[in-house]
């Protein structure tokens, strides 16, 4: 295929090629950005809301976790949902 081949009306492959490359570069950049900085969905099936009595940290932790993620204090019995 020659770069002077007409694709549509007076548009040639040579004129269209830079636009196709630009679109691919923008798409690839978006995918990389989304992979690096996109917020991941968290499965809350095996988590409970927890407030640490020692440092006041609040958030979801695993039902099976035994320590506060901030101060490493014991979390107590989390299976009851407290």
C-alpha positions as MATLAB code, in Angstrom:
seq = 'XXXXXXXXXXXXXXXXXXXXXXXXXXXXXXXXXXXXXXXXXXXXXXXXXXXXXXXXXXXXXXXXXXXXXXXXXXXXXXXXXX';
ca = [
       0.000    0.000    0.000;
       1.304    3.388   -0.992;
       1.030    6.511    1.211;
      -0.644    8.259   -1.737;
      -3.513    5.752   -1.785;
      -6.828    7.573   -1.432;
      -8.969    6.305    1.450;
     -12.019    8.602    1.429;
     -12.644   11.569   -0.887;
      -9.236   13.335   -1.112;
      -7.795   11.938    2.152;
      -4.739    9.778    1.609;
      -3.126    7.169    3.823;
      -0.219    9.553    4.393;
      -2.582   12.228    5.761;
      -4.507    9.768    7.904;
      -1.516    7.957    9.416;
      -0.401   10.723   11.868;
      -3.946   10.960   13.260;
      -4.144    7.212   13.795;
      -0.768    7.234   15.567;
      -1.897   10.173   17.754;
      -5.084    8.362   18.765;
      -3.133    5.211   19.666;
      -0.653    7.232   21.762;
      -3.450    9.067   23.613;
      -5.272    5.775   24.263;
      -2.110    4.078   25.544;
      -1.332    7.057   27.790;
      -4.863    6.966   29.214;
      -4.637    3.224   29.922;
      -1.276    3.590   31.671;
      -2.582    6.506   33.757;
      -5.717    4.553   34.681;
      -3.661    1.497   35.657;
      -1.297    3.495   37.847;
      -3.679    5.978   39.455;
      -7.173    4.508   39.040;
      -9.101    3.716   42.189;
      -9.458    0.012   42.720;
     -12.810   -1.445   43.718;
     -12.650   -2.974   47.176;
     -14.643   -6.104   47.891;
     -16.291   -5.375   51.258;
     -17.608   -8.920   51.694;
     -14.952   -9.894   54.232;
     -14.433   -6.511   55.897;
     -15.914   -4.688   58.878;
     -15.924   -1.016   59.799;
     -13.475   -0.475   62.630;
     -12.645    2.412   64.957;
      -9.417    2.040   66.910;
      -9.706    2.777   70.603;
      -6.023    3.710   70.842;
      -5.435    6.136   67.968;
      -8.955    6.860   66.648;
      -8.301    5.493   63.138;
     -11.522    4.646   61.289;
     -11.971    2.474   58.235;
     -12.625   -0.973   56.865;
     -10.348   -3.821   57.859;
     -10.510   -7.546   57.263;
     -12.764   -9.587   59.525;
      -9.752  -11.771   60.080;
      -7.363   -8.904   60.878;
      -6.277   -8.567   64.475;
      -4.468   -5.195   64.550;
      -5.061   -1.533   63.726;
      -3.314   -0.626   60.448;
      -2.136    2.737   61.844;
      -0.890    2.066   65.385;
      -0.726   -1.756   65.399;
      -2.944   -1.997   68.499;
      -4.992   -5.196   68.926;
      -8.366   -4.929   67.180;
     -10.203   -7.424   69.364;
     -12.923   -9.792   68.141;
     -14.096   -8.502   64.734;
     -16.213  -11.473   63.693;
     -19.199  -10.146   65.615;
     -19.152   -6.949   63.501;
     -18.285   -4.591   66.366;
];
